[in-house]
Amino acid sequence: MDLDKEATNEDATIAVMVNEMEKFKKYWKLQYMQICFPVIFDPRYKYKFLEFQLKAAFGENA
């Protein structure tokens, strides 16, 4: 489902929900980075794993 398309939905409940999902998506990106920093400093994890996770979560531009 495309959020941009659903943001203009006639049903106000869906439009509000899409707006809240966009806010969550924005703040989750910030939180995701805070979660990743301890992984970088833990020698048991490799940078490649972190890179893989970021690309999986945010696409190739992560």
C-alpha positions, 0 to 999 in steps of 0.5 A: 500500500502506498502511503502517499496515495492513502494520505489523501483517502476520503476516510478521515481515519485512514488519512490520520493513521497514515500521518501517524505512520509517517511520523513513526517512520521519521522517528524510527530512523533516528532511533534505529541509528541509536540502536546501531551504535552499540553494535559497531562498538561491540567487537563481536559484530562486524561492520558488514552486518550493520551495513546489511541491516541498514540496507535491508531497513532503508534501501540502498541509500542507507 
